[in-house]
Each structure stands twice: as structure tokens, then as C-alpha cells.
Amino acid sequence: MTKEYKNMPKNFAPSGSNRKNVEAEFVKPYRHPTFDARGIHRSKEVLPEADSRMPRHAECVDCHNPHFVTTENKFAGIRGKRVGNVISSVSKEYELCYKCHAESANLPGRQVNKRMEFALTNPSFHPVEGEGKNTAVISLLKPYKEKKINAGDVATISCGDCHGSENPESPRGPHGSQYEHILVDHYSTSDKQPETPYTYALCYRCHDRTSILGNESFRYHALHIQGRGGGSGADSGTSCYTCHSSHGSPDNKYLIAFNKSVVSPNSQGQLKFVEKGISTFRGECYLSCHGVDHNPKVY
């Protein structure tokens, strides 16, 4: 959403010495539609939404229960997912997000079920519901680890690690951001963008840029994201998003999920990745990208 909301109630959450200015988050270019779609919330509504005709909305009470919330439990009193006649309680952040971003019948056509993307049964996923399966992610920056072994290791993350305000001084939570998809940092998903620390700043929060450009986990990483000679325009590289899902892949390890707006089947009609060894980080790609037929390309 890019339209600035003009009729927000005055002094809606004035900032002060003991409070942060949440009002400013809801006039940012990308935000939950708390003041853009008002009066839709129903007091007895149960999510996920079962009616595909119901307008999407995100009012304060969809995510917060002001009567129960405490500093120790920000999810207190929030009703969770409906399973049959039972309505669970929310205890984890992703459970709250799934109320609207998983099985909802009114998901926009361009969105997919996030619960299915993060499913622990997938070959790979960012470790939101639990620790990941891929044990050789050598680009991880400290304190991140594939598995928690020592005190201080971080092997799971939350939705809020990627989604929220770009300003660390703002109220926590995915209220609004200057970056698309309410991201905490910049992430270009477009093809043929020059690689810089800013272009993929979101990824480089957890993944060592030096390791990526040093081809430690994939010997043509730099070529793919920097392009030929670190060129620009037609010689620029492609986005991390061209080959990797941001949430999870139901088909491949290492979050490999090809962006079909850039990648297409090869001359034999194949579009797939085949792993050939974890210890050597080898594989084969069967696809066509930037006019290059991978039939296959062996790495």
C-alpha cells in the first residue's frame, strides 16, 4: 500500500518519554491496513477467515488484546486458529501471523499459505517453527547456527526478525516500514540489479556477504548475483530471490525455489535442481535463465 491515510484519529498514540510513536508506522508506504480498512473487524470473528468474500483487514484488536496483554506475555488473550470446534490460544508469534497468512479463504491471489512454506516437513525452510534441516549453511553469521549446541547459539528466528519497522527505535512488530512487504531492511527481488550491501541488506543480516561473494557454498554465487565482472544493466546479476524462497521450499534443500518470472524450463522442458553432494556443495540445474540453457549446468 502506498496511499497515505489522511483521516487517522488525532493524538492516536502520542509519543512520550515512556511510549513509542506507533502512529508514525501507519503512514509509511508499506503497512498493515489498520487505518486504511476500518470497521471490518467483527467481535466474534474466528480466523482463519472461511469466507472468501470478506475484505482483508488488520485492526489493532486482531493482533492485540489490551485487557490481557502483559510485558511478559504480549500474546495473552489472543484467540488463535480454529480447529473444528476448538479455538486455540496464541503463544508464538508465527501462530498469530498464520491467522491471516495461512489458510484464510480470502488470501490475495499473489499470496500463498505461509504455514505450508514453513512446514517442518519441507526439505528446507527458514527456522521459524523449529530448527532447520540443512546442516551446512556455512555463510551464517554469529550467533546464528544450523543447530543450537552451545549457550548463545541462535538456531531459530521469528517473523519479526524480517518483518517490522526499518527503524530499530520504532515500536516492535510489523506495523509499517519504508520497505516493501513490511521488511526491516532493503531486499531487492528484481532481476539485473547491481549487487551492493544495500541491495540484499536483509539477507546480509544473517548471511556473511564475504562468504557469499567468496563462493564458499556455491562456486558461482558471485557470478550469479554480481553478474559478469560485477557489471551493470544487461551484465548485472540476478536477485537471491531468483533461486531462493524467503520462507521455505517444498521441493529442494537450501531454500531453492526458482522464480518463474525469471527462470523457465530448459530446451528439454525441465526445471529442477538436483543435489550431488553436501560435502562438496555440488549440484545440477536444469533450466533456462537469461538466455542460457542449463541442460544441465553442473556446479
C-alpha positions, -999 to 999 in steps of 0.1 A, spaced: 0 0 0 13 34 -9 -16 58 -3 -11 79 28 -40 77 52 -54 112 58 -80 107 85 -62 90 113 -76 100 147 -57 128 162 -33 120 190 -38 83 184 -7 72 202 14 103 210 50 96 217 64 105 250 91 96 275 76 62 283 60 53 250 69 50 213 52 66 184 32 38 167 12 63 147 42 71 125 44 34 114 9 35 99 17 63 75 47 46 60 44 33 24 41 -3 34 20 -11 64 -8 -33 78 -41 -16 68 -51 -7 104 -64 27 94 -69 20 57 -96 -6 62 -116 3 94 -148 -11 108 -145 -45 92 -134 -65 123 -163 -84 139 -162 -90 177 -169 -127 173 -149 -134 141 -129 -166 141 -98 -169 120 -86 -182 96 -113 -165 75 -137 -190 59 -155 -165 37 -135 -156 5 -157 -125 1 -147 -110 34 -124 -80 29 -89 -83 44 -83 -62 74 -59 -58 103 -73 -37 132 -55 -34 164 -76 -60 182 -68 -85 155 -33 -88 170 -36 -73 205 -59 -79 235 -54 -48 256 -73 -64 286 -48 -93 290 -15 -83 275 15 -80 298 51 -71 294 59 -108 299 32 -122 275 24 -99 246 1 -126 231 -20 -131 262 -57 -133 255 -54 -136 217 -75 -162 201 -57 -185 177 -66 -209 149 -99 -227 148 -97 -265 145 -132 -279 144 -150 -265 175 -118 -257 194 -101 -223 193 -65 -224 204 -46 -197 222 -17 -179 206 17 -185 223 41 -179 195 44 -150 170 41 -172 139 7 -186 152 -6 -150 153 7 -144 117 -9 -176 105 -44 -164 115 -44 -142 83 -14 -155 63 -21 -193 62 -54 -210 55 -75 -178 51 -100 -182 23 -96 -145 13 -59 -147 7 -50 -124 -22 -42 -143 -54 -5 -134 -53 -1 -147 -17 5 -183 -6 -1 -202 26 29 -193 49 23 -222 72 29 -246 43 61 -228 34 74 -230 69 63 -266 74 89 -287 92 82 -315 67 97 -294 38 132 -301 27 142 -266 37 127 -236 55 138 -206 74 138 -219 110 106 -202 123 86 -231 137 117 -251 146 154 -257 138 162 -262 101 172 -294 84 201 -282 63 233 -286 84 258 -270 61 248 -233 59 284 -220 61 275 -184 54 257 -179 87 270 -150 109 274 -155 146 254 -161 167 233 -180 141 238 -217 139 221 -246 120 215 -264 153 217 -250 188 247 -266 206 261 -241 229 246 -214 251 243 -183 230 237 -201 197 206 -190 178 190 -217 157 155 -203 153 142 -170 142 108 -152 142 87 -135 116 96 -102 134 133 -107 126 125 -99 89 92 -80 91 88 -48 110 100 -12 110 132 -3 94 139 19 124 151 -1 154 138 27 177 102 22 165 77 0 183 84 -36 176 61 -55 153 50 -55 117 31 -22 118 48 -4 89 80 1 70 96 21 43 104 -12 26 81 -34 6 65 -64 24 70 -45 57 106 -56 58 131 -44 84 158 -39 58 161 -35 20 158 -66 -2 157 -63 -40 138 -91 -57 142 -76 -91 164 -91 -118 195 -73 -131 202 -52 -100 238 -42 -91 249 -62 -60 257 -39 -30 255 -43 7 222 -24 5 207 -44 -24 204 -75 -2 208 -59 32 180 -81 47 199 -113 37 232 -100 49 219 -95 84 223 -133 89 244 -144 60 281 -133 56 284 -113 24 321 -121 22 313 -158 23 286 -155 -4 308 -135 -28 337 -157 -19 317 -187 -34 322 -207 -2 289 -225 -5 283 -223 -43 312 -217 -67 293 -194 -89 275 -174 -63 293 -142 -71 288 -146 -108 250 -151 -104 244 -121 -81 271 -97 -93 270 -105 -130 299 -107 -153 327 -85 -140 303 -70 -115 286 -53 -144 255 -32 -147 224 -32 -169 223 -63 -191 255 -76 -174 242 -73 -139 235 -103 -118 202 -116 -105 185 -115 -71 188 -140 -43 150 -143 -48 155 -157 -83 168 -190 -69 158 -189 -32 125 -188 -14 123 -163 15 102 -187 36 106 -223 26 108 -247 -3 86 -278 -6 109 -293 -33 146 -286 -25 172 -281 2 188 -247 7 155 -228 1 159 -234 -36 127 -224 -54 131 -208 -88 113 -175 -96 94 -184 -127 92 -148 -139 129 -150 -145 137 -187 -148 120 -210 -173 123 -247 -183 153 -256 -204 153 -268 -240 141 -303 -228 113 -288 -208 130 -294 -174 130 -271 -145 147 -286 -114 177 -287 -92 195 -319 -84 218 -321 -54 250 -340 -59 267 -338 -26 266 -318 7 303 -321 15 314 -306 -19 283 -284 -24 277 -298 -59 246 -299 -79 230 -297 -113 205 -271 -126 181 -279 -154 166 -246 -165 169 -216 -188 179 -183 -174 190 -151 -191 191 -169 -224 215 -196 -211 203 -232 -215 211 -253 -184 208 -288 -197 222 -293 -171 248 -269 -158 270 -287 -133 284 -270 -103 
